[in-house]
Amino acid sequence: METSINYSYALSLLKRFNILVERTPALREKFIYKNWNLLQTYQANIFGDSKIWTKEENIRTLYPAKGFVLFLKTFVLSLAVISISFVSLIYILIFRKKILIFSGDKVDGTYSNDFRLETLYDVVFSYKIPFIEVIHTLSDRETVKHFIVRKRPVIFLETLDLLFAPIVELKKRSIKKLVDSIDTTEFTEEEAAFIKFELEKYISSTIITRIRLNFFKLFFSITGIKAVFSIDDVRHYNELMAAAKESRISSYAIQHGHFTKYHPGWLRETEMEQEVMRPEKLVVWSKYWSDVLLKLGTYFKPEELLIGGERWGLPVSTRKKDGHITILIPYEKDAPKLEVREYIERLLKIPHFRVVFKIRADQDKQSQLDEYGLAPFLNKIIVVRSMRDIHYDISVALGTYSTFLYDMVVEERPVAIIETSIDYGEGMVENGLANFIKKTDDLEKVIKALTNLSNDDLRARRDKLIGKEEKKLEKTLSDILKSYATSS
């Protein structure tokens, strides 16, 4: 039986966690370092834990797996991570680099890079700018494989975590003693267990945060790095950005997905007056996204939001009309998948309706199909990894929340959010970019109505999202980066 994330409950629990910390002096002081608000730093990560916990309301779901064989594998991989980072550090000290790029441990891009930063790498390589990469990794077998594929030195963010893990372990007894003394009677028994687990985890994390911050300050002082460019990963880039600010180095983070009320890592969720670890500029795709962030209550100041431009690669195309209506449904990691499958079943029963299921390119195909329970329908649906060959055929796109639905708006396709147990995608509806389909609606009727939306209506949605005068991310990044190609 599927257990779904309860988004509203998870967010409520996060807010209650924050209140507890802020009103408890002994906890509050643990989440302040220098003038940095570390409680805000961990918002995305705490919310991530909270989401997982809401599935079963059992903290065992948050415990890392254990076992001797796993320990041995982890130890060997940790040595590999540390060794690669150490050699890479020596390399950068010898062969000076001008910029630092931070991303996740992905090699799905043209340059064996994180594909979400493809435009950045295009510009960097075109200007031949010397760069070094700091990579967030899970320290598994893929880490070594990706290093071999990448064929260039990288410093793994988690190297410091591994090196200083013994210090954290030594501190855990006193941290647990503090946490056990906290009054959590306002929470249910299950909630209290979660709250205490999170307090122990993130008070421990403050030790690593301090180490990372001071390391990167030293790193910048001895390497001569002039600027930092990053994916806007609020879970992992924080210390790097804070170190850049303290070192008076320019820093930019580039938007990689949408923003909603369920993205607390980008929003001011705490009342603490200390500074938030963030880049000097957040490069967003369009004014629409700048407005969304400001409306939601971001800690970024308006002048810190740089309208960078779009990164979409598919051209706007005329929809084919062949007597069929083709409905695209993307894989969505956190969607209530069995609820979505019910819509798929209903759609397949309607004459002249075709369903295309778009899977993620970076995940196993079969596992994605299994999550949705689509095995009985494989002879009836079309499964694709890439939109390149199918986007001309798409009549309508349906889903619950994903960034991919915004891509379909850019392609001037009708988009609708389907009613499920989550309200993650409500922003698209509220902002006039998508229709809303209720469970009780006549699917055939509402889908056909969507296909009859005029080209002017679809163009208006596109213009609202990306602006009438379309900016290109490549041009924005070129204007920023060209100085590092010519300066000494």
C-alpha positions as CSV (number, residue, x, y, z in Angstrom):
1,M,0.0,0.0,0.0
2,E,1.3,3.4,-1.0
3,T,2.2,5.8,1.9
4,S,2.2,9.4,0.7
5,I,3.9,12.5,2.0
6,N,1.6,14.8,3.9
7,Y,3.0,18.1,2.8
8,S,0.8,20.4,4.8
9,Y,1.5,18.4,8.0
10,A,5.2,18.3,7.3
11,L,5.4,22.1,6.8
12,S,3.4,22.7,10.0
13,L,5.7,20.4,11.9
14,L,8.7,22.4,10.6
15,K,7.2,25.7,11.7
16,R,6.5,24.2,15.2
17,F,10.1,23.0,15.4
18,N,11.3,26.5,14.6
19,I,9.2,28.0,17.3
20,L,10.5,25.6,19.9
21,V,14.1,26.4,19.0
22,E,13.6,30.2,18.9
23,R,11.8,30.4,22.2
24,T,14.3,28.1,24.0
25,P,17.5,30.0,24.8
26,A,19.6,26.9,25.2
27,L,18.6,25.7,21.7
28,R,18.5,29.1,20.0
29,E,22.2,29.8,20.9
30,K,23.2,26.5,19.3
31,F,21.9,27.7,15.9
32,I,23.8,30.9,15.8
33,Y,27.5,31.1,14.7
34,K,29.1,34.5,14.3
35,N,26.2,36.5,12.8
36,W,24.8,33.5,10.8
37,N,21.4,32.0,11.3
38,L,22.0,28.3,11.2
39,L,18.4,27.4,11.9
40,Q,17.5,28.9,8.5
41,T,20.4,27.2,6.9
42,Y,18.9,23.8,7.7
43,Q,15.3,24.5,6.8
44,A,15.3,22.5,3.5
45,N,16.9,19.5,5.2
46,I,14.6,19.5,8.2
47,F,11.6,19.8,5.9
48,G,13.0,16.9,3.9
49,D,13.2,14.8,7.0
50,S,9.7,15.9,8.0
51,K,8.2,14.8,4.7
52,I,9.7,11.4,5.0
53,W,8.5,11.1,8.6
54,T,4.9,11.9,7.7
55,K,4.6,8.8,5.6
56,E,4.7,6.5,8.7
57,E,5.3,8.8,11.6
58,N,8.2,6.7,12.8
59,I,11.7,8.0,13.2
60,R,13.1,4.6,12.2
61,T,12.5,5.7,8.6
62,L,15.1,8.4,9.1
63,Y,17.8,6.1,10.5
64,P,20.7,5.3,8.1
65,A,21.1,1.6,7.2
66,K,23.7,-0.3,9.3
67,G,25.7,-3.5,9.0
68,F,29.3,-4.7,8.8
69,V,29.4,-5.0,5.0
70,L,27.8,-1.6,4.6
71,F,30.3,-0.1,7.1
72,L,33.2,-1.6,5.1
73,K,31.9,-0.3,1.8
74,T,31.3,3.1,3.4
75,F,34.8,3.2,4.8
76,V,36.5,2.3,1.5
77,L,34.4,4.9,-0.4
78,S,35.2,7.5,2.3
79,L,38.9,6.9,1.8
80,A,38.3,7.4,-2.0
81,V,36.4,10.6,-1.5
82,I,39.1,12.0,0.9
83,S,41.9,11.0,-1.4
84,I,40.3,12.5,-4.5
85,S,39.7,15.7,-2.7
86,F,43.2,15.9,-1.3
87,V,44.8,15.4,-4.7
88,S,42.4,17.9,-6.3
89,L,43.4,20.5,-3.6
90,I,47.0,20.0,-4.5
91,Y,46.2,20.4,-8.1
92,I,44.4,23.7,-7.7
93,L,47.2,25.1,-5.6
94,I,49.6,24.3,-8.5
95,F,47.3,25.2,-11.4
96,R,45.4,28.3,-10.3
97,K,41.7,28.5,-11.3
98,K,39.5,31.6,-11.6
99,I,36.1,30.4,-10.6
100,L,34.6,27.7,-8.5
101,I,31.5,25.7,-9.6
102,F,29.3,23.9,-7.1
103,S,26.8,21.3,-8.1
104,G,25.5,17.8,-7.3
105,D,27.3,14.7,-8.3
106,K,25.8,14.2,-11.7
107,V,27.5,13.6,-15.1
108,D,24.5,13.7,-17.4
109,G,25.5,17.0,-19.1
110,T,27.5,17.6,-22.3
111,Y,30.7,18.1,-20.2
112,S,30.1,15.3,-17.8
113,N,28.5,17.9,-15.6
114,D,25.3,18.4,-13.7
115,F,22.8,18.9,-16.6
116,R,20.9,21.4,-14.6
117,L,23.9,23.8,-15.0
118,E,24.4,23.0,-18.7
119,T,24.1,26.7,-19.8
120,L,26.8,27.7,-17.2
121,Y,29.2,25.0,-18.5
122,D,28.5,26.0,-22.1
123,V,29.6,29.6,-21.3
124,V,32.6,28.5,-19.2
125,F,34.0,26.2,-21.8
126,S,33.3,28.7,-24.6
127,Y,35.4,31.3,-22.8
128,K,37.9,28.7,-21.7
129,I,37.7,29.9,-18.1
130,P,39.8,27.8,-15.7
131,F,37.6,26.4,-13.0
132,I,37.5,23.9,-10.1
133,E,34.4,22.0,-9.0
134,V,33.1,21.4,-5.5
135,I,30.6,18.5,-5.6
136,H,28.0,17.3,-3.2
137,T,28.0,13.5,-3.2
138,L,26.4,10.7,-1.4
139,S,29.7,8.8,-1.1
140,D,28.5,5.7,-2.8
141,R,29.8,3.7,-5.8
142,E,28.5,6.2,-8.2
143,T,30.9,8.8,-6.7
144,V,34.0,7.0,-8.1
145,K,32.2,6.1,-11.4
146,H,31.3,9.8,-11.9
147,F,34.9,10.9,-11.1
148,I,36.2,8.6,-13.7
149,V,33.7,9.8,-16.3
150,R,34.3,13.4,-15.4
151,K,38.1,13.1,-15.9
152,R,38.9,16.2,-13.9
153,P,39.8,17.0,-10.3
154,V,36.9,17.8,-7.9
155,I,36.7,18.5,-4.2
156,F,33.9,16.7,-2.5
157,L,31.9,18.8,-0.1
158,E,31.5,15.8,2.3
159,T,35.2,15.3,2.7
160,L,35.3,17.6,5.8
161,D,32.3,15.7,7.2
162,L,34.1,12.4,6.9
163,L,37.4,13.8,8.4
164,F,35.7,15.5,11.4
165,A,33.1,12.8,12.1
166,P,35.0,11.6,15.2
167,I,34.7,15.2,16.7
168,V,31.0,15.2,16.1
169,E,30.7,11.8,17.8
170,L,32.5,13.0,20.8
171,K,30.1,15.9,21.1
172,K,26.9,13.9,20.8
173,R,26.7,12.8,24.4
174,S,26.4,16.4,25.6
175,I,24.1,17.3,22.7
176,K,21.8,14.4,23.7
177,K,21.8,15.5,27.3
178,L,20.7,19.0,26.2
179,V,18.0,17.6,23.9
180,D,16.6,15.3,26.6
181,S,16.2,18.2,28.9
182,I,13.9,20.0,26.4
183,D,10.2,20.1,27.2
184,T,8.3,18.6,24.2
185,T,5.0,18.0,25.9
186,E,3.2,20.2,23.4
187,F,3.9,17.5,20.8
188,T,2.4,14.1,20.4
189,E,4.6,11.2,21.5
190,E,5.5,10.4,17.9
191,E,6.1,14.1,17.1
192,A,8.3,14.5,20.2
193,A,10.5,11.6,19.1
194,F,10.9,13.2,15.7
195,I,11.6,16.7,17.2
196,K,14.3,15.3,19.5
197,F,15.9,13.3,16.7
198,E,16.0,16.4,14.5
199,L,17.5,18.5,17.3
200,E,20.3,16.0,17.9
201,K,21.0,15.7,14.2
202,Y,21.1,19.5,13.4
203,I,22.8,20.6,16.6
204,S,25.5,18.1,15.5
205,S,25.4,19.6,12.0
206,T,26.3,23.0,13.4
207,I,29.8,21.6,14.2
208,I,30.3,20.6,10.6
209,T,28.9,23.9,9.3
210,R,31.5,25.8,11.4
211,I,34.3,23.6,10.0
212,R,33.1,24.0,6.4
213,L,32.8,27.8,6.7
214,N,36.3,28.2,8.1
215,F,37.8,25.8,5.6
216,F,36.3,27.5,2.6
217,K,37.5,30.9,3.9
218,L,41.0,29.5,4.1
219,F,40.5,27.8,0.7
220,F,39.6,31.1,-1.0
221,S,42.5,32.9,0.6
222,I,45.1,30.5,-0.7
223,T,43.7,29.7,-4.1
224,G,42.8,33.1,-5.5
225,I,39.3,32.1,-6.6
226,K,37.5,35.1,-7.9
227,A,33.9,34.0,-8.1
228,V,31.6,31.2,-7.1
229,F,28.8,29.8,-9.4
230,S,26.3,27.2,-8.1
231,I,23.1,25.5,-8.6
232,D,20.6,26.9,-6.1
233,D,20.9,24.0,-3.8
234,V,19.8,25.4,-0.4
235,R,20.5,22.1,1.3
236,H,24.3,22.1,0.6
237,Y,25.7,25.4,-0.8
238,N,25.2,27.4,2.4
239,E,28.7,27.4,4.0
240,L,30.3,27.9,0.6
241,M,28.2,31.1,0.0
242,A,28.8,32.4,3.5
243,A,32.6,31.9,3.1
244,A,32.4,33.7,-0.3
245,K,30.7,36.7,1.4
246,E,33.1,36.8,4.3
247,S,36.0,36.6,1.7
248,R,34.4,39.4,-0.4
249,I,34.1,37.1,-3.4
250,S,31.2,37.3,-5.8
251,S,28.7,34.5,-5.7
252,Y,25.8,33.4,-8.0
253,A,23.3,30.6,-7.7
254,I,21.2,29.6,-10.7
255,Q,17.6,28.5,-10.4
256,H,17.0,24.9,-11.2
257,G,13.3,24.4,-10.3
258,H,10.1,26.0,-9.3
259,F,9.3,27.7,-6.0
260,T,6.2,27.1,-3.8
261,K,5.2,27.4,-0.2
262,Y,6.7,24.0,0.2
263,H,10.2,25.3,-0.5
264,P,11.2,26.6,2.9
265,G,14.9,26.6,2.1
266,W,14.3,29.7,-0.1
267,L,11.8,31.4,2.3
268,R,12.3,33.2,5.6
269,E,10.9,30.7,8.1
270,T,12.6,31.9,11.2
271,E,12.4,35.0,13.3
272,M,16.1,35.1,14.2
273,E,17.7,38.4,13.1
274,Q,21.1,36.9,12.1
275,E,22.1,36.8,8.5
276,V,21.0,34.0,6.1
277,M,23.7,32.1,4.3
278,R,23.0,32.8,0.7
279,P,24.6,33.9,-2.6
280,E,25.2,37.5,-3.6
281,K,22.8,37.0,-6.5
282,L,20.1,34.4,-7.2
283,V,19.8,34.1,-10.9
284,V,16.1,33.4,-11.7
285,W,14.6,32.4,-15.0
286,S,12.2,35.3,-15.3
287,K,10.4,38.2,-13.4
288,Y,7.6,35.7,-12.8
289,W,9.8,33.7,-10.5
290,S,11.3,36.8,-8.8
291,D,7.7,37.9,-8.0
292,V,6.8,34.4,-6.8
293,L,9.7,34.4,-4.3
294,L,8.9,37.9,-3.0
295,K,5.2,37.0,-2.7
296,L,6.0,33.8,-0.8
297,G,8.3,35.7,1.6
298,T,11.9,35.0,0.6
299,Y,14.8,36.2,2.6
300,F,16.4,37.4,-0.7
301,K,16.2,41.2,-1.1
302,P,14.7,42.3,-4.5
303,E,18.1,43.6,-5.6
304,E,19.6,40.1,-4.9
305,L,17.2,38.5,-7.5
306,L,18.8,38.7,-10.9
307,I,16.5,38.0,-13.9
308,G,18.7,35.7,-15.9
309,G,16.5,34.4,-18.6
310,E,15.2,31.1,-19.8
311,R,17.1,27.8,-20.3
312,W,14.5,25.8,-22.3
313,G,15.8,24.1,-25.4
314,L,12.7,22.8,-27.2
315,P,11.1,25.1,-29.7
316,V,7.5,26.2,-29.6
317,S,5.8,23.7,-31.9
318,T,2.3,23.4,-33.5
319,R,0.3,20.7,-32.0
320,K,-0.5,17.8,-34.3
321,K,-4.2,17.2,-35.0
322,D,-4.7,13.6,-36.1
323,G,-8.0,12.7,-34.5
324,H,-6.3,11.7,-31.2
325,I,-5.8,13.6,-28.0
326,T,-2.4,12.9,-26.5
327,I,-2.1,13.5,-22.8
328,L,1.4,13.8,-21.2
329,I,1.9,12.8,-17.6
330,P,5.4,13.2,-16.1
331,Y,6.9,11.1,-13.4
332,E,6.9,13.1,-10.2
333,K,8.9,11.9,-7.3
334,D,6.7,13.0,-4.5
335,A,3.3,12.7,-6.1
336,P,0.6,10.4,-4.6
337,K,1.3,7.9,-7.4
338,L,-1.6,5.6,-7.0
339,E,-4.0,8.6,-7.1
340,V,-2.3,9.6,-10.4
341,R,-2.7,6.1,-11.7
342,E,-6.4,6.3,-11.2
343,Y,-6.5,9.2,-13.6
344,I,-4.4,7.3,-16.1
345,E,-6.9,4.4,-15.9
346,R,-9.8,6.7,-16.5
347,L,-8.1,8.4,-19.5
348,L,-7.3,5.1,-21.1
349,K,-11.0,4.2,-21.2
350,I,-11.8,7.3,-23.3
351,P,-11.9,6.7,-27.1
352,H,-9.2,8.6,-29.1
353,F,-7.2,9.5,-25.9
354,R,-3.6,8.5,-25.8
355,V,-1.4,8.6,-22.6
356,V,2.3,9.4,-22.7
357,F,4.2,8.8,-19.5
358,K,7.4,10.8,-19.3
359,I,10.0,9.2,-17.1
360,R,13.1,10.9,-15.6
361,A,16.3,10.3,-17.6
362,D,18.4,10.0,-14.4
363,Q,16.4,7.2,-12.8
364,D,15.8,3.6,-13.6
365,K,12.9,3.2,-16.0
366,Q,11.3,0.1,-14.4
367,S,11.4,1.5,-10.9
368,Q,9.5,4.6,-12.0
369,L,6.9,2.5,-13.7
370,D,6.6,0.2,-10.7
371,E,6.0,3.2,-8.4
372,Y,3.0,4.1,-10.4
373,G,1.8,0.5,-10.8
374,L,1.8,0.9,-14.5
375,A,2.7,-2.7,-15.5
376,P,-0.9,-3.7,-16.5
377,F,-1.0,-0.7,-18.9
378,L,2.3,-0.9,-20.7
379,N,0.7,-2.1,-23.9
380,K,-1.7,0.9,-23.8
381,I,0.6,3.8,-22.8
382,I,3.6,5.4,-24.5
383,V,6.7,5.6,-22.2
384,V,9.4,8.2,-23.2
385,R,12.6,9.5,-21.6
386,S,13.1,12.5,-23.9
387,M,10.6,15.0,-25.2
388,R,12.6,15.5,-28.4
389,D,10.7,13.0,-30.4
390,I,7.2,13.4,-28.9
391,H,6.7,17.0,-28.1
392,Y,4.9,17.7,-31.4
393,D,2.3,15.2,-30.5
394,I,1.4,16.5,-27.1
395,S,-2.1,17.9,-26.8
396,V,-2.3,18.4,-23.0
397,A,0.0,18.0,-20.0
398,L,-1.4,16.8,-16.6
399,G,0.4,16.5,-13.3
400,T,0.5,17.4,-9.6
401,Y,3.5,19.8,-9.2
402,S,6.6,19.2,-11.3
403,T,8.8,21.9,-12.9
404,F,8.2,19.9,-16.2
405,L,4.7,21.3,-16.3
406,Y,6.1,24.8,-16.5
407,D,8.2,23.6,-19.4
408,M,5.0,22.7,-21.2
409,V,3.6,26.2,-20.6
410,V,6.7,27.6,-22.3
411,E,6.0,25.2,-25.2
412,E,2.5,26.7,-25.3
413,R,0.7,23.5,-24.3
414,P,-2.4,23.4,-22.2
415,V,-1.5,22.4,-18.7
416,A,-3.7,21.2,-15.8
417,I,-3.1,20.3,-12.2
418,I,-5.1,17.2,-11.2
419,E,-6.8,17.1,-7.8
420,T,-5.0,14.7,-5.4
421,S,-4.3,14.6,-1.7
422,I,-1.5,17.2,-2.1
423,D,-1.8,20.9,-3.0
424,Y,1.8,21.2,-4.1
425,G,1.0,22.5,-7.6
426,E,-1.7,25.0,-6.6
427,G,0.6,28.0,-7.5
428,M,0.3,27.2,-11.2
429,V,-3.5,27.4,-10.9
430,E,-3.6,30.5,-8.7
431,N,-1.2,32.3,-11.0
432,G,-3.2,31.5,-14.2
433,L,-0.7,29.1,-15.8
434,A,-2.8,26.0,-15.5
435,N,-6.3,24.7,-15.2
436,F,-7.5,22.6,-12.3
437,I,-9.2,19.2,-12.8
438,K,-11.3,17.8,-9.9
439,K,-11.7,14.1,-9.2
440,T,-15.4,14.4,-9.9
441,D,-14.9,16.2,-13.3
442,D,-15.9,14.5,-16.6
443,L,-12.4,13.9,-17.8
444,E,-13.3,13.7,-21.5
445,K,-15.2,17.0,-21.3
446,V,-12.5,19.0,-19.5
447,I,-9.6,17.6,-21.5
448,K,-11.3,18.4,-24.8
449,A,-12.0,21.9,-23.4
450,L,-8.3,22.3,-22.7
451,T,-7.4,21.3,-26.2
452,N,-9.7,24.1,-27.5
453,L,-7.7,26.8,-25.7
454,S,-6.7,29.3,-28.3
455,N,-3.2,30.0,-29.3
456,D,-3.6,33.5,-27.9
457,D,-4.5,32.1,-24.5
458,L,-1.5,29.7,-24.5
459,R,0.8,32.5,-25.7
460,A,-0.5,34.7,-22.8
461,R,0.4,32.0,-20.3
462,R,3.8,31.7,-21.8
463,D,4.3,35.5,-21.7
464,K,3.3,35.6,-18.1
465,L,5.8,32.9,-17.2
466,I,8.8,34.1,-19.2
467,G,8.0,37.6,-20.3
468,K,7.2,39.0,-23.7
469,E,10.8,40.1,-24.2
470,E,12.5,36.8,-23.6
471,K,15.9,36.9,-22.0
472,K,18.4,34.1,-22.5
473,L,20.3,32.7,-19.6
474,E,23.3,32.1,-21.8
475,K,23.5,35.9,-22.5
476,T,23.2,36.8,-18.9
477,L,25.9,34.3,-17.8
478,S,28.2,35.4,-20.7
479,D,28.0,39.0,-19.5
480,I,29.0,38.0,-16.0
481,L,31.7,35.5,-16.9
482,K,33.5,37.2,-19.8
483,S,35.4,39.3,-17.3
484,Y,37.0,36.2,-15.8
485,A,38.1,35.1,-19.3
486,T,40.1,38.3,-19.9
487,S,41.2,39.4,-16.4
488,S,44.4,38.2,-14.9
